[in-house]
Amino acid sequence: MTADDVVGALDRLDAAGLWYCVEGGWGVDALLGEQTRPHDDLDLAVRFEDVEAVSAAFPELGRDDAEWPSSFVLSDEGGRKLDCHPLELDADGDGWQPSRHGDAYRWPAGHLDARGSIGGRDVRCIDAELQLRWHRYEGLDDVDWEDMRRLCDRFRLPVPPHLERRPGFLAPKRSQRLR
């Protein structure tokens, strides 16, 4: 996904009047204000009640519900991919992401309105602290490690213990162009 692809996708969501929050690799780069690496997809938090409208905004993309209700993926044969994480927003503005394996994940409201830039476009994204929280998982690889270290450096955040040492591998999910 190029920066132009991302801007185009976000423009379409805006035109449809849909709320979203950029996360993942593009979310990191938005916070940093520059593209630091290639990205295979665009990760987005979306409102649970808008899932069908988000899908309808991209009629040319196929939908994969393999990870439903935690996420759904919209993609085409050309490699464009939107990895969407539906959130049920409560009265306090906290987002709750359903889990396939237990309790829902809480996305605190105070972390859902950071501002960043992609391709010169202002975007809403999750903040650096929530990025760090979501990157505590088995399988965190060198690409994720570098992203999180950049955020710690830029925002003067303490390096969490799980990020003190480079993992030393690339996850199988990484495409060949990232290797």
C-alpha angles and dihedrals in degrees: 000000000000125000087253090054090051094048090048092051093048091048089055092050090049091049088053090051093241127153118230140159122209115231139156121046096339088047089056091048091047090055090047091047093230141069107256099176144359117283128209095199147006115247115209137177109217134177113271091228089055097055094107092044091050089051091047091053088065105041092161092060123084119230125230117193097180091124096038129176092021093053147341128208128219114197146154135210090258091068102258108141133178114194104199126195112197117218129193104215115214129208090274093053094251114142121225117202114201116236127215089214109042140307122025119257116246118226103192114227092231090064098049102073107057116136127229142154133247119180089346092305121123110236138182111239141161114272127252094260092057090045088056091048093051091049096065101102141113108266096041102154138195093277092054090043092054091048092052093045090053090053092048091050096045096045096035092239122160112258108248116233093251089060099048093096128041109247093226100223144076117235118242089244090072113100122236091256090064093052 
